[in-house]
Amino acid sequence: MQVAQIPLDRAPTATEIGFRLAPRINAAGRMDIASDVVELFLTRDPARATALAEKLDRLNNDRRATEAEALDAIEAQLAAIQAATGDFPAECLVLDDPAWHRGVIGILASRVVERTSRPALVLTHEDGHAHGSGRSIEGFHLLDALTAVHDGESSSPLFTRFGGHAHAVGFSLPSDSVDRLRDHLRGYAAAFLTAPLLAPRLECDIELPIAAITEEFCEWLNRCAPFGNANPEPIFICRNLTLTEAPRIIKEKHICLQLERPGGPPISALGWSRAAADWPARSDALSLAAGSRIDLACKVRRNAHPQFGGVELEICDLQAAGSL
């Protein structure tokens, strides 16, 4: 927590664990050896614990750089697919590159799913074998898909190993069998990946007037935490909101909106690039400016930063007022 700059005078939030602590813990197994994490948890020597925590921080930075480089290559592959077909095909996407690090292919698969709303397998190659990880969408059982294409190869089983569950899988196979995997998955998925299943969905919980989003509301909302798969974080719809100033684009990919809040100061709404939406492009398409009115689907956050913290919104979707 010290290395990740999380305050020590309170319990970490689920978001801080998920996005600041867990990535550092996972980085050991992804980029080096996971035993460092076990030693960090067990050591009674503060100096050794600090050294290990700093090593995990460096490994996480390495992981982020490796992931970012691979994402650039993946974007190029996805752009080529779109250019060839006009859209992403109704299939399980299979992307591979020997330059990608095995430790990040699961993360890359998740990014492809977020970007395309398609199930995806991402593979890298090493010594004649392809090692892959896959992520899926709701309604498409990925392990069943791999089982079907593996068992369908009666004369020559496809995988040397595979396993997982409905939403995530891991596997390996000879590198020269990747095209077979792609072809057989294309045939299998054609019967399941219908247009309604592939349409992006956003399930919202309740409409909420923006004036109700206060510090007290955040306190009550936090009592429902921690949020996760079995307890999803609520998504609210706020309608007919007014921008108090022009959108601010951050690092050419994120967006920050300042929204009028009756009876209180403006509230910030942030859209992050990890979502499928291209927020700067969406802002341009809607011609957002000071005075624009929008409908917003969002999550409620409390930023703990001592200087510019407070209640803020995380954008899940936005449309012109009256469209959402």
Backbone as numpy.savetxt, mean C-alpha at the origin, in Angstrom:
# Nx Ny Nz CAx CAy CAz Cx Cy Cz
11.96 2.63 19.13 11.13 3.84 19.13 11.99 5.09 19.13
13.12 5.07 19.83 14.01 6.23 19.82 14.56 6.48 18.42
15.06 5.45 17.77 15.63 5.62 16.44 14.56 6.05 15.43
13.34 5.54 15.58 12.25 5.90 14.68 11.60 7.23 15.06
12.11 7.87 16.12 11.63 9.17 16.59 10.15 9.13 16.95
9.78 8.09 17.69 8.43 7.97 18.24 8.51 8.34 19.73
7.67 9.25 20.20 7.74 9.67 21.61 7.65 8.47 22.56
8.43 8.54 23.63 8.48 7.45 24.59 7.55 7.66 25.77
6.84 8.81 25.82 5.96 9.10 26.96 4.53 8.65 26.73
4.31 7.86 25.66 2.97 7.32 25.38 3.13 6.04 24.57
2.04 5.29 24.48 2.06 4.09 23.65 2.09 4.48 22.17
2.82 3.75 21.34 2.78 4.04 19.90 1.40 3.72 19.33
1.00 4.48 18.33 -0.27 4.21 17.66 -0.11 3.04 16.70
-1.24 2.49 16.27 -1.19 1.40 15.29 -0.53 1.87 13.99
-0.77 3.11 13.60 -0.15 3.65 12.39 1.36 3.75 12.55
1.83 4.19 13.72 3.27 4.27 13.96 3.91 2.89 13.95
3.22 1.91 14.52 3.74 0.54 14.48 3.79 0.03 13.04
2.69 0.24 12.31 2.60 -0.30 10.96 3.54 0.35 9.96
3.79 1.66 10.12 4.56 2.37 9.09 5.94 2.81 9.55
6.25 2.71 10.86 7.56 3.17 11.31 8.34 2.10 12.06
7.67 1.31 12.90 8.38 0.26 13.62 8.45 -1.04 12.83
7.31 -1.53 12.35 7.29 -2.81 11.64 8.20 -2.83 10.41
8.25 -1.76 9.60 9.17 -1.81 8.46 10.63 -1.97 8.86
11.02 -1.38 9.98 12.39 -1.54 10.44 12.64 -2.97 10.91
11.66 -3.55 11.61 11.79 -4.93 12.07 11.85 -5.88 10.87
10.97 -5.65 9.90 10.92 -6.53 8.72 12.16 -6.38 7.84
12.78 -5.21 7.87 13.92 -4.97 6.98 15.06 -5.94 7.22
15.20 -6.42 8.47 16.29 -7.36 8.76 16.16 -8.62 7.93
14.97 -9.21 7.93 14.76 -10.43 7.16 14.76 -10.19 5.66
14.31 -9.00 5.24 14.26 -8.71 3.81 15.65 -8.47 3.22
16.49 -7.75 3.97 17.75 -7.27 3.41 18.98 -7.95 3.99
18.86 -8.61 5.15 20.04 -9.18 5.81 19.63 -10.44 6.54
19.78 -10.49 7.88 19.40 -11.68 8.63 18.44 -11.29 9.76
17.37 -12.07 9.91 16.33 -11.73 10.86 16.76 -11.92 12.31
17.86 -12.64 12.56 18.30 -12.89 13.93 18.67 -11.59 14.66
19.00 -10.54 13.90 19.29 -9.25 14.55 18.08 -8.74 15.32
16.89 -8.99 14.80 15.67 -8.54 15.49 15.49 -9.31 16.78
15.71 -10.62 16.73 15.58 -11.44 17.93 16.56 -10.96 19.00
17.80 -10.67 18.59 18.79 -10.19 19.56 18.38 -8.83 20.12
17.84 -7.96 19.26 17.39 -6.66 19.75 16.32 -6.81 20.83
15.38 -7.73 20.62 14.32 -7.93 21.59 14.83 -8.55 22.90
15.91 -9.32 22.82 16.37 -10.08 23.98 17.49 -9.41 24.76
18.26 -8.57 24.12 19.44 -8.03 24.80 19.05 -7.13 25.98
19.87 -7.19 27.02 19.70 -6.30 28.18 20.75 -5.18 28.17
21.55 -5.12 27.12 22.62 -4.14 27.00 22.12 -2.95 26.18
21.91 -1.78 26.79 21.37 -0.64 26.04 22.24 -0.24 24.85
23.56 -0.31 24.99 24.45 0.07 23.88 24.28 -0.88 22.71
24.18 -2.19 23.02 23.99 -3.17 21.94 22.62 -2.98 21.29
21.60 -2.71 22.10 20.27 -2.49 21.55 20.26 -1.29 20.61
20.95 -0.21 21.01 21.01 0.98 20.17 21.72 0.67 18.85
22.82 -0.06 18.92 23.57 -0.41 17.71 22.70 -1.24 16.75
21.96 -2.19 17.32 21.09 -3.02 16.47 19.95 -2.20 15.88
19.35 -1.32 16.69 18.26 -0.49 16.18 18.75 0.41 15.05
19.96 0.95 15.19 20.52 1.79 14.14 20.82 0.99 12.88
21.25 -0.27 13.06 21.48 -1.13 11.89 20.17 -1.40 11.17
19.10 -1.69 11.92 17.81 -1.93 11.30 17.32 -0.69 10.56
17.60 0.47 11.12 17.21 1.72 10.45 17.93 1.85 9.11
19.23 1.53 9.10 19.99 1.59 7.84 19.47 0.57 6.83
19.16 -0.64 7.32 18.62 -1.66 6.41 17.28 -1.23 5.85
16.47 -0.57 6.67 15.18 -0.10 6.16 15.36 0.98 5.11
16.34 1.84 5.29 16.64 2.84 4.25 17.12 2.16 2.97
17.93 1.11 3.11 18.36 0.34 1.95 17.16 -0.30 1.26
16.25 -0.84 2.08 15.05 -1.47 1.52 14.22 -0.46 0.74
14.07 0.74 1.28 13.27 1.76 0.61 13.91 2.17 -0.71
15.23 2.31 -0.73 15.91 2.68 -1.97 15.79 1.57 -3.01
15.96 0.32 -2.56 15.83 -0.82 -3.47 14.42 -0.92 -4.03
13.44 -0.72 -3.15 12.05 -0.77 -3.57 11.74 0.34 -4.57
12.22 1.55 -4.31 11.94 2.68 -5.19 12.52 2.45 -6.59
13.73 1.89 -6.64 14.36 1.61 -7.94 13.56 0.57 -8.71
13.12 -0.48 -8.00 12.33 -1.52 -8.66 10.97 -0.99 -9.10
10.38 -0.08 -8.30 9.07 0.47 -8.67 9.16 1.27 -9.97
10.27 1.94 -10.20 10.45 2.65 -11.47 10.41 1.67 -12.63
11.08 0.53 -12.47 11.07 -0.48 -13.53 9.68 -1.07 -13.71
8.96 -1.28 -12.60 7.61 -1.83 -12.68 6.68 -0.84 -13.38
6.81 0.45 -13.07 5.99 1.45 -13.74 6.22 1.41 -15.25
7.46 1.19 -15.65 7.76 1.10 -17.09 7.07 -0.11 -17.71
7.09 -1.26 -17.02 6.41 -2.45 -17.53 4.90 -2.23 -17.60
4.34 -1.60 -16.57 2.89 -1.36 -16.56 2.50 -0.37 -17.66
3.34 0.63 -17.89 3.07 1.59 -18.95 3.07 0.90 -20.31
3.99 -0.05 -20.50 4.04 -0.80 -21.76 2.79 -1.65 -21.94
2.32 -2.26 -20.84 1.08 -3.05 -20.91 -0.09 -2.16 -21.29
-0.19 -1.00 -20.66 -1.29 -0.08 -20.97 -1.21 0.41 -22.41
0.00 0.70 -22.88 0.15 1.18 -24.25 -0.27 0.14 -25.26
-0.03 -1.13 -24.93 -0.35 -2.22 -25.86 -1.84 -2.55 -25.87
-2.51 -2.40 -24.73 -3.91 -2.85 -24.61 -4.90 -1.72 -24.38
-4.42 -0.53 -24.06 -5.31 0.57 -23.75 -5.74 0.61 -22.30
-5.57 -0.50 -21.61 -5.89 -0.60 -20.19 -5.19 -1.84 -19.66
-5.27 -2.05 -18.36 -4.72 -3.29 -17.82 -5.67 -4.44 -18.15
-5.15 -5.54 -18.67 -6.02 -6.66 -19.05 -6.66 -7.31 -17.83
-7.76 -8.01 -18.08 -8.48 -8.70 -17.00 -7.78 -10.02 -16.71
-6.63 -9.95 -16.09 -5.84 -11.14 -15.79 -4.98 -10.91 -14.57
-4.37 -11.98 -14.10 -3.39 -11.88 -13.01 -2.07 -11.47 -13.65
-1.60 -10.29 -13.31 -0.39 -9.76 -13.92 0.84 -10.50 -13.39
1.76 -10.82 -14.27 3.01 -11.50 -13.90 4.16 -10.64 -14.40
4.91 -10.04 -13.47 6.02 -9.16 -13.81 7.31 -9.74 -13.25
8.39 -9.71 -14.04 9.64 -10.29 -13.55 10.83 -9.50 -14.07
11.91 -9.54 -13.26 13.15 -8.86 -13.61 14.24 -9.42 -12.71
15.35 -9.89 -13.27 16.42 -10.46 -12.44 17.09 -9.44 -11.54
16.89 -8.14 -11.79 17.54 -7.11 -10.98 16.81 -6.85 -9.67
15.58 -7.33 -9.53 14.81 -7.02 -8.33 15.27 -7.87 -7.16
15.32 -7.26 -5.98 15.79 -7.93 -4.76 14.68 -8.84 -4.22
15.04 -10.06 -3.84 14.04 -11.00 -3.33 13.33 -10.49 -2.08
14.03 -9.65 -1.32 13.46 -9.18 -0.08 12.31 -8.21 -0.23
12.12 -7.63 -1.43 11.08 -6.62 -1.58 9.99 -7.02 -2.58
10.05 -8.22 -3.14 9.08 -8.57 -4.18 7.65 -8.65 -3.64
7.49 -9.00 -2.35 6.14 -8.99 -1.78 5.57 -7.59 -1.70
6.40 -6.63 -1.29 5.98 -5.23 -1.26 5.65 -4.75 -2.66
6.48 -5.13 -3.63 6.25 -4.72 -5.02 4.93 -5.26 -5.54
4.61 -6.52 -5.19 3.34 -7.10 -5.62 2.17 -6.31 -5.06
2.27 -5.90 -3.80 1.21 -5.09 -3.20 1.05 -3.77 -3.94
2.16 -3.17 -4.32 2.09 -1.89 -5.05 1.43 -2.06 -6.42
1.70 -3.18 -7.08 1.08 -3.42 -8.38 -0.43 -3.57 -8.22
-0.86 -4.29 -7.18 -2.30 -4.45 -6.94 -2.94 -3.09 -6.66
-2.30 -2.26 -5.84 -2.83 -0.93 -5.56 -2.93 -0.10 -6.84
-1.94 -0.24 -7.70 -1.86 0.57 -8.91 -2.85 0.12 -9.98
-3.13 -1.17 -10.06 -3.89 -1.71 -11.20 -5.24 -2.30 -10.84
-5.49 -2.59 -9.56 -6.70 -3.32 -9.12 -6.76 -4.70 -9.74
-5.60 -5.27 -10.04 -5.49 -6.65 -10.55 -4.65 -7.47 -9.58
-4.93 -8.78 -9.46 -3.99 -9.64 -8.73 -2.66 -9.64 -9.47
-1.57 -9.82 -8.72 -0.25 -9.68 -9.35 0.75 -10.63 -8.72
1.63 -11.16 -9.56 2.80 -11.92 -9.13 4.03 -11.14 -9.58
4.99 -11.00 -8.66 6.24 -10.31 -8.99 7.38 -11.29 -8.72
8.27 -11.45 -9.70 9.33 -12.46 -9.62 10.69 -11.85 -9.90
11.70 -12.46 -9.29 13.08 -12.18 -9.64 13.76 -13.51 -9.95
14.96 -13.45 -10.52 15.64 -14.66 -10.98 17.01 -14.79 -10.32
17.37 -16.04 -10.05 18.66 -16.32 -9.42 19.08 -17.76 -9.74
20.21 -17.91 -10.40 20.77 -19.23 -10.71 19.77 -20.15 -11.41
19.07 -19.60 -12.40 18.16 -20.41 -13.19 16.80 -20.65 -12.57
16.54 -20.08 -11.41 15.24 -20.23 -10.77 14.59 -18.86 -10.56
13.28 -18.83 -10.71 12.51 -17.62 -10.45 11.86 -17.76 -9.08
11.98 -16.73 -8.29 11.37 -16.69 -6.96 10.34 -15.57 -6.96
9.12 -15.88 -6.53 8.06 -14.90 -6.66 7.21 -14.76 -5.43
6.49 -13.65 -5.41 5.52 -13.36 -4.36 4.31 -12.76 -5.03
3.14 -13.05 -4.49 1.91 -12.57 -5.12 0.95 -11.97 -4.11
0.14 -11.02 -4.57 -0.93 -10.43 -3.78 -2.18 -10.40 -4.64
-3.34 -10.41 -4.00 -4.57 -10.53 -4.76 -5.56 -9.44 -4.39
-6.71 -9.49 -5.04 -7.83 -8.59 -4.77 -8.95 -9.39 -4.13
-9.90 -8.71 -3.54 -11.04 -9.38 -2.93 -11.81 -10.16 -4.00
-12.08 -11.43 -3.73 -12.86 -12.24 -4.66 -12.06 -13.14 -5.57
-10.72 -13.01 -5.56 -9.87 -13.89 -6.38 -8.91 -14.61 -5.45
-9.12 -15.92 -5.26 -8.34 -16.73 -4.32 -7.03 -17.11 -4.98
-5.95 -16.46 -4.56 -4.68 -16.60 -5.27 -4.05 -17.98 -5.08
-4.16 -18.55 -3.88 -3.58 -19.89 -3.69 -4.33 -20.92 -4.52
-5.66 -20.80 -4.62 -6.42 -21.70 -5.48 -5.95 -21.58 -6.93
-5.65 -20.36 -7.36 -5.18 -20.15 -8.73 -3.85 -20.86 -8.96
-2.92 -20.71 -8.04 -1.62 -21.37 -8.19 -1.76 -22.88 -8.13
-2.62 -23.36 -7.25 -2.84 -24.81 -7.15 -3.40 -25.36 -8.45
-4.33 -24.63 -9.05 -4.96 -25.09 -10.29 -3.95 -25.16 -11.44
-3.12 -24.14 -11.59 -2.18 -24.16 -12.71 -1.05 -25.15 -12.46
-0.72 -25.39 -11.18 0.31 -26.39 -10.86 -0.20 -27.79 -11.12
-1.39 -28.10 -10.62 -1.96 -29.44 -10.79 -2.36 -29.71 -12.23
-2.62 -28.64 -12.98 -3.01 -28.83 -14.38 -1.87 -29.27 -15.25
-0.66 -29.13 -14.76 0.52 -29.56 -15.50 0.84 -31.01 -15.14
0.04 -31.96 -15.62 0.18 -33.36 -15.20 1.52 -33.97 -15.59
2.04 -33.58 -16.76 3.29 -34.18 -17.20 4.50 -33.49 -16.59
4.36 -32.23 -16.23 5.48 -31.47 -15.70 4.97 -30.41 -14.74
4.94 -30.72 -13.43 4.45 -29.74 -12.45 5.18 -28.41 -12.60
4.44 -27.32 -12.43 4.97 -26.00 -12.72 5.94 -25.51 -11.65
5.56 -25.61 -10.37 6.33 -25.02 -9.29 7.24 -26.04 -8.61
8.38 -25.57 -8.14 9.21 -26.41 -7.26 8.73 -26.30 -5.82
8.09 -25.19 -5.49 7.42 -25.03 -4.20 6.46 -23.86 -4.30
5.39 -23.90 -3.53 4.48 -22.76 -3.45 3.59 -22.92 -2.22
3.04 -21.80 -1.76 2.17 -21.82 -0.60 1.61 -20.43 -0.35
0.72 -20.36 0.63 0.13 -19.07 0.94 -1.33 -19.19 1.31
-2.12 -18.20 0.92 -3.55 -18.19 1.21 -4.26 -17.36 0.15
-5.50 -16.98 0.42 -6.31 -16.32 -0.60 -5.70 -15.02 -1.10
-5.06 -14.28 -0.21 -4.63 -12.93 -0.58 -3.13 -12.81 -0.86
-2.33 -13.79 -0.43 -0.88 -13.66 -0.61 -0.26 -15.04 -0.80
0.73 -15.13 -1.69 1.41 -16.40 -1.96 2.90 -16.15 -2.14
3.66 -17.23 -1.98 5.07 -17.24 -2.31 5.36 -18.52 -3.08
6.36 -18.50 -3.97 6.58 -19.67 -4.82 7.94 -19.57 -5.50
8.36 -20.68 -6.09 9.55 -20.69 -6.95 9.32 -21.69 -8.07
9.99 -21.49 -9.18 9.88 -22.35 -10.35 11.09 -22.09 -11.24
11.40 -23.00 -12.18 12.50 -22.74 -13.10 12.24 -21.46 -13.90
13.28 -20.71 -14.14 13.12 -19.44 -14.86 12.52 -19.64 -16.24
12.84 -20.75 -16.90 12.31 -20.95 -18.24 10.83 -21.37 -18.24
10.23 -21.47 -17.05 8.80 -21.81 -16.96 7.93 -20.59 -16.68
8.53 -19.41 -16.58 7.74 -18.22 -16.24 6.71 -17.91 -17.33
7.07 -18.08 -18.59 6.09 -17.83 -19.66 4.93 -18.81 -19.57
5.20 -20.06 -19.20 4.12 -21.03 -19.00 3.21 -20.59 -17.86
3.82 -20.12 -16.78 3.03 -19.62 -15.66 2.12 -18.49 -16.11
2.66 -17.57 -16.86 1.88 -16.42 -17.33 0.72 -16.89 -18.22
0.99 -17.82 -19.14 -0.05 -18.31 -20.05 -1.15 -19.06 -19.31
-0.77 -19.96 -18.38 -1.76 -20.77 -17.68 -2.59 -19.91 -16.71
-1.96 -18.94 -16.08 -2.72 -18.05 -15.20 -3.69 -17.20 -15.99
-3.29 -16.79 -17.19 -4.19 -16.00 -18.03 -5.45 -16.80 -18.35
-5.28 -18.07 -18.69 -6.44 -18.90 -18.98 -7.30 -19.16 -17.76
-6.65 -19.39 -16.60 -7.42 -19.65 -15.38 -8.20 -18.42 -14.95
-7.56 -17.27 -14.98 -8.17 -16.06 -14.44 -9.32 -15.55 -15.31
-9.32 -15.92 -16.59 -10.36 -15.41 -17.50 -11.77 -15.74 -17.01
-11.91 -16.87 -16.31 -13.24 -17.27 -15.85 -13.66 -16.55 -14.57
-12.71 -15.91 -13.90 -13.01 -15.33 -12.59 -12.96 -13.81 -12.56
-12.06 -13.22 -13.32 -11.84 -11.78 -13.22 -12.80 -11.03 -14.14
-14.04 -10.93 -13.69 -15.07 -10.23 -14.43 -14.96 -8.72 -14.20
-15.62 -7.95 -15.04 -15.55 -6.49 -14.92 -16.01 -5.99 -13.55
-17.13 -6.51 -12.99 -17.53 -6.03 -11.65 -16.49 -6.33 -10.59
-15.80 -7.47 -10.69 -14.79 -7.82 -9.69 -13.58 -6.90 -9.78
-13.25 -6.46 -11.00 -12.06 -5.64 -11.21 -12.32 -4.16 -11.00
-13.58 -3.77 -10.92 -13.88 -2.35 -10.71 -13.40 -1.93 -9.32
-12.61 -0.86 -9.22 -12.14 -0.41 -7.90 -13.32 -0.09 -6.99
-13.23 -0.54 -5.77 -14.31 -0.32 -4.80 -13.76 0.39 -3.57
-14.57 1.26 -3.03 -14.22 1.94 -1.78 -15.44 1.87 -0.88
-15.34 1.07 0.17 -16.46 0.91 1.09 -16.34 1.93 2.21
-17.32 2.80 2.31 -17.33 3.85 3.33 -18.34 3.49 4.42
-18.11 4.05 5.60 -18.91 3.65 6.77 -20.06 4.59 7.07
-19.84 5.89 6.99 -20.89 6.82 7.41 -20.56 8.22 6.91
-21.59 9.03 6.69 -21.37 10.44 6.39 -21.12 11.20 7.67
-20.26 12.21 7.58 -19.86 12.95 8.77 -19.70 14.43 8.39
-20.36 15.33 9.07 -20.11 16.76 8.80 -18.72 17.14 9.26
-18.03 17.95 8.49 -16.64 18.26 8.81 -16.53 19.01 10.14
-17.59 19.71 10.53 -17.55 20.42 11.81 -17.47 19.46 12.99
-17.86 18.19 12.78 -17.83 17.20 13.87 -16.45 16.60 14.08
-15.52 16.88 13.16 -14.18 16.29 13.27 -13.33 17.19 14.17
-13.33 16.86 15.44 -12.65 17.65 16.46 -11.66 16.78 17.22
-10.92 17.40 18.12 -10.01 16.66 18.99 -10.79 15.63 19.82
-11.96 16.03 20.31 -12.77 15.11 21.11 -13.22 13.92 20.27
-13.60 14.18 19.02 -13.99 13.08 18.12 -12.82 12.12 17.93
-11.61 12.65 17.75 -10.42 11.81 17.58 -10.20 10.93 18.80
-10.40 11.48 19.98 -10.22 10.70 21.20 -11.19 9.53 21.23
-12.44 9.77 20.87 -13.41 8.67 20.85 -13.06 7.65 19.77
-12.63 8.14 18.61 -12.28 7.23 17.52 -11.10 6.35 17.92
-10.14 6.92 18.64 -8.96 6.15 19.05 -9.32 5.03 20.01
-10.44 5.15 20.71 -10.87 4.08 21.61 -11.27 2.82 20.83
-11.55 2.98 19.55 -11.91 1.82 18.70 -10.67 1.13 18.14
-9.51 1.74 18.30 -8.26 1.17 17.77 -7.79 0.03 18.67
-6.80 -0.78 18.23 -6.08 -0.64 16.95 -6.88 -1.17 15.77
-6.66 -0.55 14.61 -7.36 -0.95 13.39 -6.48 -1.90 12.58
-7.12 -2.78 11.85 -6.41 -3.75 11.03 -7.40 -4.57 10.24
-6.97 -5.75 9.75 -7.82 -6.54 8.88 -9.13 -6.94 9.54
-9.09 -7.32 10.81 -10.31 -7.76 11.49 -11.09 -6.60 12.10
-10.51 -5.42 12.07 -11.16 -4.24 12.62 -10.78 -3.05 11.73
-11.36 -2.98 10.52 -10.90 -1.97 9.56 -11.16 -0.55 10.05
-10.22 0.31 9.70 -10.35 1.72 10.09 -11.52 2.35 9.36
-12.36 3.12 10.05 -13.52 3.72 9.40 -13.13 4.69 8.29
-13.93 4.70 7.25 -13.80 5.67 6.16 -15.08 6.51 6.16
-14.90 7.82 6.21 -16.02 8.75 6.32 -16.22 9.48 5.00
-17.47 9.90 4.75 -17.78 10.76 3.62 -18.12 12.14 4.16
-17.41 13.14 3.69 -17.70 14.54 4.03 -18.07 15.26 2.74
-19.22 15.90 2.72 -19.73 16.49 1.48 -19.66 18.01 1.49
-19.58 18.55 0.27 -19.71 19.99 0.03 -18.69 20.80 0.84
-17.42 20.39 0.74 -16.35 21.07 1.45 -15.74 22.15 0.56
-15.22 23.19 1.19 -14.66 24.32 0.45 -13.16 24.42 0.69
-12.39 24.51 -0.40 -10.95 24.71 -0.28 -10.67 26.17 0.08
-9.85 26.38 1.11 -9.52 27.74 1.51 -8.35 28.31 0.71
-7.62 27.45 0.01 -6.50 27.88 -0.81 -6.25 26.85 -1.89
-5.38 27.17 -2.83 -5.06 26.23 -3.91 -4.38 24.99 -3.33
-4.56 23.81 -3.98 -3.89 22.59 -3.50 -2.37 22.76 -3.50
-1.73 22.11 -2.56 -0.28 22.10 -2.50 0.21 20.71 -2.88
1.04 20.63 -3.90 1.59 19.36 -4.35 2.93 19.15 -3.66
3.10 17.98 -3.04 4.30 17.67 -2.27 5.11 16.60 -3.01
6.36 16.92 -3.31 7.27 15.99 -3.98 6.69 15.45 -5.29
5.88 16.26 -5.95 5.31 15.98 -7.27 4.35 14.80 -7.29
3.98 14.26 -6.11 3.10 13.08 -6.13 2.07 13.07 -5.01
2.31 13.77 -3.91 1.34 13.85 -2.83 0.56 15.16 -2.95
-0.56 15.26 -2.25 -1.36 16.47 -2.30 -1.80 16.85 -0.89
-1.87 18.16 -0.64 -2.37 18.67 0.63 -3.43 19.73 0.33
-4.61 19.53 0.89 -5.71 20.47 0.75 -6.00 21.11 2.10
-6.34 22.39 2.08 -6.82 23.08 3.28 -8.32 23.30 3.12
-9.09 22.76 4.06 -10.55 22.76 3.93 -11.19 23.61 5.02
-12.16 24.38 4.61 -12.89 25.23 5.55 -13.67 24.36 6.54
-13.61 24.75 7.83 -14.31 24.02 8.86 -15.11 25.02 9.70
-16.45 25.00 9.61 -17.26 25.96 10.35 -16.97 25.92 11.84
-16.77 27.08 12.42 -16.54 27.16 13.85 -15.14 26.82 14.28
-14.22 26.65 13.34 -12.85 26.28 13.72 -11.89 26.62 12.60
-10.60 26.40 12.84 -9.60 26.68 11.81 -9.71 25.68 10.66
-9.13 25.98 9.50 -9.14 25.01 8.39 -8.50 23.70 8.82
-8.90 22.62 8.18 -8.35 21.30 8.47 -7.61 20.80 7.23
-6.46 20.17 7.45 -5.65 19.65 6.34 -6.16 18.29 5.91
-6.15 18.05 4.61 -6.46 16.73 4.04 -5.31 16.35 3.12
-4.72 15.17 3.37 -3.52 14.75 2.63 -3.80 13.49 1.83
-3.36 13.48 0.58 -3.43 12.30 -0.27 -2.02 11.81 -0.56
-1.76 10.53 -0.26 -0.41 9.97 -0.39 -0.31 9.14 -1.66
0.89 9.06 -2.21 1.09 8.39 -3.49 0.98 6.88 -3.40
0.97 6.29 -2.17 0.87 4.83 -2.10 -0.50 4.34 -2.56
-1.50 5.23 -2.61 -2.80 4.86 -3.16 -2.71 4.83 -4.68
-3.72 4.20 -5.31 -3.70 4.07 -6.76 -3.89 5.41 -7.46
-4.53 6.37 -6.79 -4.86 7.62 -7.44 -3.63 8.47 -7.72
-3.64 9.17 -8.84 -2.64 10.17 -9.16 -3.22 11.50 -8.71
-2.88 11.91 -7.48 -3.54 13.08 -6.90 -3.26 14.37 -7.65
-2.02 14.65 -8.09 -1.83 15.88 -8.87 -2.67 15.89 -10.14
-2.75 14.73 -10.84 -3.58 14.67 -12.05 -5.05 14.86 -11.71
-5.49 14.26 -10.61 -6.90 14.43 -10.20 -7.19 15.90 -9.88
-6.26 16.56 -9.21 -6.43 17.98 -8.89 -6.57 18.81 -10.16
-5.71 18.52 -11.16 -5.79 19.26 -12.42 -7.10 18.98 -13.14
-7.53 17.72 -13.13 -8.76 17.37 -13.83 -9.97 18.06 -13.23
-9.96 18.26 -11.92 -11.07 18.93 -11.24 -10.89 20.44 -11.16
-9.75 20.93 -11.68 -9.44 22.37 -11.64 -9.56 22.92 -10.23
-8.98 22.22 -9.28 -9.09 22.63 -7.88 -8.34 23.93 -7.64
-8.99 24.84 -6.90 -8.41 26.13 -6.56 -9.11 26.62 -5.31
-8.65 27.73 -4.77 -9.33 28.32 -3.62 -10.79 28.56 -3.97
-11.68 28.12 -3.09 -13.11 28.26 -3.32 -13.76 27.06 -3.97
-12.97 26.11 -4.51 -13.56 24.89 -5.10 -14.31 24.11 -4.02
-15.38 23.44 -4.44 -16.18 22.65 -3.51 -16.06 21.18 -3.91
-15.80 20.32 -2.92 -15.56 18.91 -3.19 -16.32 18.03 -2.21
-16.51 16.78 -2.60 -16.93 15.71 -1.70 -15.70 14.84 -1.45
-15.57 14.37 -0.22 -14.34 13.68 0.18 -14.66 12.39 0.90
-13.96 11.30 0.53 -13.94 10.07 1.33 -12.59 10.05 2.03
-12.60 9.86 3.34 -11.36 10.07 4.07 -11.32 9.28 5.37
-10.12 9.17 5.91 -9.87 8.67 7.25 -9.47 9.86 8.13
-9.75 9.74 9.41 -9.42 10.82 10.35 -8.13 10.46 11.08
-7.21 11.39 11.12 -5.92 11.18 11.75 -5.69 12.28 12.80
-4.79 11.97 13.73 -4.30 13.01 14.61 -2.79 13.04 14.51
-2.27 14.11 13.94 -0.83 14.29 13.77 -0.25 14.74 15.11
0.71 13.98 15.63 1.28 14.28 16.95 2.47 15.22 16.88
2.79 15.78 15.72 3.95 16.67 15.61 3.78 17.88 16.53
4.78 18.23 17.32 4.61 19.31 18.30 4.39 20.69 17.69
4.81 20.91 16.43 4.69 22.24 15.82 3.46 22.36 14.92
3.24 21.37 14.07 2.11 21.49 13.14 1.17 20.29 13.26
1.08 19.72 14.45 0.20 18.58 14.65 -1.25 19.00 14.83
-2.09 18.01 15.09 -3.52 18.25 15.26 -4.33 17.31 14.41
-5.62 17.53 14.36 -6.53 16.69 13.59 -6.31 16.95 12.10
-6.24 15.90 11.31 -6.14 16.02 9.87 -6.83 14.84 9.21
-7.02 14.92 7.90 -7.70 13.88 7.14 -6.72 13.22 6.18
-6.91 11.92 5.94 -6.18 11.21 4.89 -7.16 10.94 3.77
-6.87 11.43 2.59 -7.79 11.32 1.46 -7.80 9.90 0.91
-9.00 9.34 0.79 -9.18 8.05 0.12 -9.70 8.25 -1.30
-10.56 9.25 -1.47 -11.08 9.60 -2.79 -11.66 11.00 -2.71
-11.73 11.68 -3.84 -12.37 13.00 -3.87 -12.99 13.21 -5.24
-14.08 13.98 -5.23 -14.79 14.31 -6.45 -15.32 15.73 -6.32
-15.76 16.31 -7.43 -16.45 17.58 -7.35 -17.71 17.42 -6.50
-18.07 18.46 -5.77 -19.23 18.38 -4.88 -20.45 17.92 -5.66
-21.17 16.95 -5.07 -22.37 16.41 -5.71 -22.11 15.19 -6.56
-20.82 14.80 -6.73 -20.49 13.66 -7.59 -20.24 12.38 -6.83
-19.88 12.47 -5.54 -19.48 11.28 -4.78 -20.67 10.62 -4.13
